[in-house]
Amino acid sequence: MGEVKLIGSRMSLFCSRIEWALKIKGVSYDYLEEDLRNKSPTLVKYNPVHKKVPVLIHEDKPIAESLVILEYIDEIWKDNPLLPQDPYDRAFARFWAKFVDEKVLFGSFEACKAQSGEEKEKAIESAQESLAFLEKQIEGKKFFGGERIGYLDLVTGWIPLWLGVMEEVGEMKLLPAEKFPFLHKWSINIIDVPLIRESIPSRDSLVNYFHASISYLRSLEDSKA
């Protein structure tokens, strides 16, 4: 099916979801680690519009944006389908994937970045409201895809590690087990899958990365105050 390369960063949850998809499909690929503070000519060449990772290169043709890449992978390599076959179920999965990226992920990061006081409390409340919607979608299921990992599981697969790191760095709790029992159980199930567990960064490296990123963003906000 042609040569496959992935331009990515080990710290990026968006890149991890692409690696998981390729491994589920059994696709061989070359991984090109990108220094996001010093972007390479290769990244600029293959993603000149946004200059962001991940970028999948298949037969020297680039595909950018992780949700788009996931669907491309599912269409090209038919084994172990990620999206449901039923049109309504496919639309349903796409809706929740967009919700996860635009609401759950963004809200969690904003809560991590927010400093103490009313701003922090409101950010945590907003993030947990989004997580509560997701909690209802996983109730009674092993995975969002049913008995096996699917598209939405890959999109939400950042939660067990990345969300935990956000909680630590942001000195808060967004996903207590007693409040979100189904998401908590799902987190255990998915991180227990070898191909997921083996394709994530170390927690210590991710904590250091988030500490540096949050400190930088807070300093920018303070300088504007």
C-alpha positions in Angstrom: 0.0 0.0 0.0 3.0 2.3 -0.3 5.5 3.9 2.0 4.1 5.4 5.2 5.7 8.0 7.4 4.4 9.9 10.4 5.7 13.3 11.4 5.0 13.7 15.1 5.9 14.5 18.6 6.0 12.0 21.5 4.4 14.5 23.8 1.4 15.1 21.5 -1.8 13.2 22.2 -2.9 14.0 18.6 0.1 12.0 17.3 -0.4 9.1 19.7 -3.9 8.5 18.4 -2.5 8.1 14.9 0.2 5.7 16.1 -2.5 3.6 17.8 -4.6 3.5 14.6 -1.6 2.4 12.5 -0.8 -0.3 15.0 -4.4 -1.6 15.1 -4.3 -1.8 11.3 -1.0 -3.5 11.3 0.6 -0.8 9.1 4.4 -0.4 9.0 5.5 3.2 9.2 8.6 5.4 9.8 8.3 7.8 12.7 9.9 11.2 12.2 10.2 13.0 15.6 9.6 16.7 15.3 11.1 19.4 17.5 8.1 21.8 17.8 10.3 24.6 19.1 12.5 24.4 16.0 10.2 23.2 13.2 12.0 21.2 10.5 11.9 21.9 6.7 10.2 18.5 6.3 7.2 19.6 8.5 7.0 23.0 6.7 7.1 21.2 3.3 4.3 18.7 4.1 2.1 21.0 6.3 2.8 24.5 5.0 -0.6 25.8 6.1 -0.6 25.0 9.9 3.0 23.7 10.4 1.7 21.3 13.0 1.9 17.6 13.8 0.7 15.0 13.2 1.2 14.7 9.4 0.8 11.3 7.8 2.7 10.9 4.5 1.4 8.1 2.3 3.2 7.5 -1.0 4.6 11.0 -0.6 1.2 12.6 -0.2 0.6 14.4 3.1 -2.6 14.3 5.2 -2.9 16.7 8.2 -5.2 17.0 11.2 -5.6 14.0 13.4 -9.3 13.3 12.9 -8.9 13.6 9.2 -5.9 11.2 9.3 -7.8 8.7 11.4 -10.6 8.5 8.8 -8.0 8.3 5.9 -6.3 5.4 7.6 -9.7 3.6 8.1 -10.6 4.1 4.4 -7.2 2.9 3.0 -6.6 -0.1 5.3 -9.8 -2.0 5.6 -8.8 -4.6 8.2 -9.9 -3.9 11.8 -12.3 -1.1 11.0 -12.3 1.9 13.3 -15.6 3.6 12.4 -18.9 1.8 12.5 -20.4 0.6 9.2 -23.9 2.0 9.9 -24.2 5.6 8.6 -25.9 6.9 11.7 -23.4 5.3 14.0 -20.6 6.8 12.0 -22.1 10.3 12.2 -22.6 9.7 16.0 -18.9 8.8 16.4 -17.8 11.9 14.4 -20.0 14.1 16.5 -18.6 12.9 19.8 -15.0 13.0 18.4 -15.4 16.7 17.6 -17.0 17.2 21.1 -14.0 15.6 22.8 -11.5 17.8 21.0 -13.4 21.1 21.2 -15.0 20.7 24.6 -13.4 18.0 26.8 -9.8 18.5 25.7 -9.9 22.3 25.4 -11.9 22.6 28.7 -9.5 20.4 30.6 -6.5 22.3 29.3 -8.0 25.6 30.3 -8.7 24.3 33.8 -5.1 23.2 34.0 -3.9 26.6 32.9 -6.2 28.7 35.0 -4.8 30.1 38.2 -6.4 29.9 41.6 -9.7 31.5 42.7 -12.9 32.0 40.8 -11.3 31.6 37.4 -10.0 28.1 38.4 -13.3 27.0 39.9 -15.3 28.0 36.8 -12.8 26.3 34.5 -13.0 23.1 36.5 -16.8 23.2 36.6 -17.0 23.7 32.8 -14.5 20.9 32.1 -16.5 18.5 34.4 -19.8 19.4 32.6 -18.2 18.2 29.3 -16.8 15.1 30.9 -20.3 14.3 32.3 -21.7 14.2 28.7 -18.9 11.8 27.8 -19.6 9.7 30.9 -23.1 9.0 29.7 -21.8 7.7 26.3 -19.5 5.0 27.9 -22.0 3.8 30.4 -22.5 0.0 30.2 -19.7 -0.4 27.6 -16.2 -1.7 27.7 -15.1 0.7 25.0 -16.8 3.4 23.1 -16.6 1.1 20.1 -18.3 -1.8 22.0 -16.2 -4.8 22.9 -13.2 -3.6 20.9 -11.4 -0.3 20.4 -12.8 2.0 17.8 -12.5 5.5 16.4 -13.9 7.3 19.4 -11.7 5.3 21.8 -8.6 6.5 19.9 -9.8 10.1 20.0 -10.4 9.9 23.8 -7.4 7.7 24.5 -5.5 10.7 25.9 -7.6 10.8 29.0 -5.8 8.1 31.1 -2.4 9.7 30.9 -2.7 13.3 29.6 -5.7 14.2 31.7 -4.0 12.8 34.8 -1.0 15.0 34.0 -3.2 18.0 33.6 -4.7 17.3 37.0 -1.2 17.1 38.6 0.2 20.2 36.9 -3.0 22.2 37.5 -3.3 21.0 41.1 -6.9 19.9 40.7 -9.1 16.9 40.2 -11.2 16.7 37.1 -12.1 13.0 36.9 -12.7 11.6 40.4 -13.7 7.9 40.2 -16.7 8.3 42.4 -18.1 11.0 40.1 -17.2 9.4 36.8 -17.2 5.7 37.5 -17.8 4.6 33.8 -15.0 6.8 32.4 -12.7 5.7 35.2 -13.3 2.0 34.3 -12.9 2.7 30.6 -9.6 4.4 31.3 -8.3 1.3 33.0 -9.6 -0.9 30.2 -7.9 1.1 27.4 -4.6 1.8 29.1 -4.4 -2.0 29.7 -4.3 -2.6 26.0 -0.6 -3.3 25.1 -0.5 -1.2 21.9 -2.0 1.8 23.7 0.3 1.5 26.7 3.4 1.0 24.6 2.8 4.1 22.4 2.6 6.8 25.1 5.3 9.0 26.6 6.6 8.5 30.1 4.5 10.3 32.7 7.6 12.1 34.1 8.5 13.5 30.7 4.9 14.6 30.0 4.7 16.3 33.5 7.9 18.3 32.7 6.6 19.2 29.3 3.2 20.5 30.7 4.9 22.4 33.6 7.1 24.2 31.0 4.1 24.9 28.7 1.8 26.1 31.4 4.4 28.3 33.0 5.1 29.9 29.6 1.4 30.5 28.9 0.8 31.9 32.3 3.7 34.3 32.0 2.3 35.6 28.7 -1.0 36.2 30.3 0.6 38.0 33.3 2.6 40.2 31.0 -0.6 41.4 29.3 -2.3 42.1 32.6 
